[in-house]
Amino acid sequence: MPSTLLQIAPPADQNRLLPKILTAGVIMAIVAVAVFLLNPHRTAVLSIQKVQTFSPHTEFAATPGGANKVIGEQASTEDDLYAVTTFSIDNKLRLPIFLDSTSATMTTADGSTLQATIVSPQVLSRLETMFPQLTPLVAAAPPALPADAAIAPGATQTDTVVLLFPQVAAKDWQSKKAAALTINLAHDAAPLTVNIP
């Protein structure tokens, strides 16, 4: 007569939960590494191509008896610096990026920070009339992009911006500690900043 053993213990677990969890973890790790390595780490790369400066010294003379004399005002002078800056943006994403705004700052030799004024195309045409020396600098540069321009995925776009640093002479620009150009992108993307040589 065959002997049958009484089985008191429950049957062995056939689900094997631990190997399934480990397999899922390994697959998720591989996917995470692939996403990290295949996606670009930067939105775009901003680089300066060329910077040309023009620094006019303007004298406002007090002409005796002239029609443009303001009573009580003395003759004065003004030094301004125009930096015609050509830059390129290399879009690293697989989506278009949209330009929002441009700004620039300069840190002088004494450590003070100056904000540049971006010269609009409408004002630039009047400036070229007043300062003909500015025309060759602007004419040799690529045309400016509109403020809301789009840069296609993987494309590189070159742009020119004219920066006005008021009350800055050429010697102040030469002795500056630093200058930076910042391009703000639409849709809350991190701004792109590069040093201006």
C-alpha positions as CSV (number, residue, x, y, z in Angstrom):
1,M,0.0,0.0,0.0
2,P,1.4,3.3,-1.0
3,S,2.1,5.7,1.7
4,T,0.7,9.1,1.4
5,L,2.2,11.9,3.4
6,L,0.1,14.4,5.0
7,Q,0.9,17.9,3.7
8,I,0.4,20.5,6.3
9,A,2.5,23.4,4.7
10,P,0.9,25.5,1.9
11,P,2.0,24.9,-1.6
12,A,5.1,26.8,-2.8
13,D,4.5,30.3,-4.2
14,Q,4.3,30.0,-7.9
15,N,4.0,33.8,-8.6
16,R,7.7,34.6,-8.0
17,L,7.1,38.3,-7.2
18,L,10.7,39.2,-6.5
19,P,12.0,38.3,-10.0
20,K,9.1,40.3,-11.6
21,I,10.0,43.4,-9.5
22,L,13.7,43.1,-10.3
23,T,13.0,42.7,-14.0
24,A,10.7,45.8,-14.0
25,G,13.4,47.8,-12.1
26,V,16.1,46.8,-14.7
27,I,13.8,47.8,-17.6
28,M,12.9,51.1,-16.0
29,A,16.6,51.8,-15.3
30,I,17.5,51.1,-19.0
31,V,14.7,53.4,-20.2
32,A,15.8,56.2,-17.8
33,V,19.4,55.9,-19.0
34,A,18.3,56.0,-22.7
35,V,16.1,59.0,-22.1
36,F,19.0,60.8,-20.3
37,L,21.6,60.0,-23.0
38,L,19.4,60.6,-26.0
39,N,17.8,63.9,-25.0
40,P,19.8,67.1,-25.3
41,H,21.0,68.6,-22.0
42,R,20.8,72.2,-23.2
43,T,18.0,74.0,-24.9
44,A,20.2,76.0,-27.2
45,V,23.8,77.3,-27.4
46,L,24.3,81.1,-27.7
47,S,27.6,82.3,-29.1
48,I,29.0,85.7,-30.1
49,Q,30.3,85.9,-33.7
50,K,31.4,89.5,-33.8
51,V,31.2,92.8,-31.9
52,Q,31.9,96.2,-33.5
53,T,31.8,99.3,-31.4
54,F,31.1,103.0,-32.3
55,S,31.6,105.6,-29.6
56,P,30.5,109.1,-30.7
57,H,31.5,112.1,-28.6
58,T,28.6,114.6,-29.0
59,E,29.0,118.2,-28.0
60,F,26.0,120.4,-27.4
61,A,27.2,124.0,-27.8
62,A,25.5,126.9,-26.3
63,T,25.4,129.3,-29.2
64,P,25.0,133.0,-28.2
65,G,21.8,134.3,-29.6
66,G,21.0,131.1,-31.4
67,A,17.5,129.7,-31.7
68,N,18.4,126.5,-29.9
69,K,19.8,128.0,-26.8
70,V,18.1,127.1,-23.6
71,I,18.4,129.9,-21.0
72,G,20.5,128.9,-18.1
73,E,22.0,125.8,-19.8
74,Q,25.7,125.5,-20.3
75,A,27.4,123.7,-23.2
76,S,27.6,120.0,-22.5
77,T,29.1,116.8,-24.0
78,E,27.9,113.2,-24.1
79,D,29.7,110.0,-24.7
80,D,27.7,106.9,-25.8
81,L,28.8,103.5,-27.0
82,Y,27.0,101.5,-29.6
83,A,28.0,97.8,-29.8
84,V,26.8,96.1,-33.0
85,T,26.7,92.5,-31.7
86,T,26.3,89.5,-34.1
87,F,25.4,86.3,-32.3
88,S,24.2,82.8,-33.2
89,I,21.7,80.5,-31.5
90,D,22.1,76.8,-32.1
91,N,18.8,75.0,-31.3
92,K,19.6,71.6,-29.6
93,L,16.0,70.5,-29.1
94,R,13.8,68.5,-31.4
95,L,11.2,71.3,-31.1
96,P,11.3,74.9,-32.3
97,I,12.4,77.5,-29.8
98,F,10.9,81.0,-29.8
99,L,12.8,84.2,-29.0
100,D,11.1,86.5,-26.5
101,S,13.4,89.4,-25.6
102,T,17.1,90.5,-25.5
103,S,19.0,92.3,-22.8
104,A,22.6,93.2,-22.1
105,T,24.6,94.4,-19.2
106,M,28.1,95.8,-18.6
107,T,30.2,95.8,-15.5
108,T,32.5,98.8,-15.5
109,A,36.1,98.9,-14.1
110,D,34.8,100.3,-10.8
111,G,32.2,97.5,-10.4
112,S,29.0,99.3,-11.3
113,T,26.5,97.6,-13.6
114,L,25.0,99.3,-16.6
115,Q,22.0,98.1,-18.5
116,A,22.1,98.5,-22.2
117,T,19.3,99.8,-24.4
118,I,18.3,97.6,-27.3
119,V,18.1,99.9,-30.4
120,S,15.0,99.0,-32.4
121,P,15.1,99.0,-36.2
122,Q,12.9,102.1,-36.4
123,V,15.3,104.1,-34.2
124,L,18.4,102.6,-35.9
125,S,17.5,104.2,-39.2
126,R,17.4,107.6,-37.5
127,L,20.7,106.9,-35.7
128,E,22.3,106.1,-39.1
129,T,21.2,109.5,-40.3
130,M,22.7,111.2,-37.3
131,F,25.9,109.0,-37.2
132,P,26.8,107.9,-40.7
133,Q,29.8,106.0,-39.2
134,L,27.3,103.5,-37.8
135,T,25.9,102.5,-41.2
136,P,28.9,100.3,-42.4
137,L,28.8,98.4,-39.1
138,V,25.1,97.7,-39.4
139,A,25.2,97.0,-43.1
140,A,27.8,94.3,-42.8
141,A,25.8,92.4,-40.1
142,P,23.0,89.9,-40.7
143,P,19.5,91.4,-40.5
144,A,17.9,91.4,-37.1
145,L,15.3,88.7,-36.3
146,P,11.8,89.8,-35.2
147,A,11.3,89.6,-31.4
148,D,9.0,86.5,-31.6
149,A,11.1,84.6,-34.2
150,A,11.2,80.8,-34.2
151,I,14.3,78.7,-34.6
152,A,13.7,75.3,-36.2
153,P,14.8,72.1,-34.4
154,G,18.5,71.5,-34.9
155,A,19.0,74.8,-36.8
156,T,21.4,77.6,-36.2
157,Q,20.2,81.2,-36.6
158,T,22.4,84.2,-36.8
159,D,21.1,87.6,-35.6
160,T,22.4,91.1,-34.9
161,V,21.4,93.4,-32.2
162,V,22.6,97.0,-31.6
163,L,23.3,97.8,-28.0
164,L,23.4,101.4,-26.6
165,F,25.4,101.9,-23.4
166,P,24.7,105.5,-22.5
167,Q,27.3,107.7,-20.9
168,V,30.0,105.1,-21.8
169,A,33.2,106.2,-23.6
170,A,35.4,103.9,-25.7
171,K,38.0,103.8,-23.0
172,D,35.3,102.6,-20.5
173,W,34.4,99.7,-22.9
174,Q,38.1,98.8,-23.2
175,S,38.5,98.7,-19.4
176,K,35.2,96.9,-18.6
177,K,35.3,94.0,-16.2
178,A,32.5,92.1,-18.1
179,A,29.7,92.4,-20.5
180,A,26.9,89.9,-21.1
181,L,24.2,89.3,-23.6
182,T,21.0,87.5,-22.5
183,I,18.4,86.1,-24.8
184,N,15.1,85.2,-23.1
185,L,13.1,82.4,-24.7
186,A,9.3,82.0,-24.7
187,H,7.5,79.4,-22.7
188,D,9.5,79.8,-19.5
189,A,12.7,78.3,-20.9
190,A,15.9,79.1,-19.2
191,P,17.5,82.3,-20.6
192,L,20.6,82.0,-22.7
193,T,23.6,84.2,-21.5
194,V,27.0,84.7,-23.1
195,N,29.9,87.0,-22.3
196,I,30.5,89.8,-24.8
197,P,34.3,90.2,-25.6
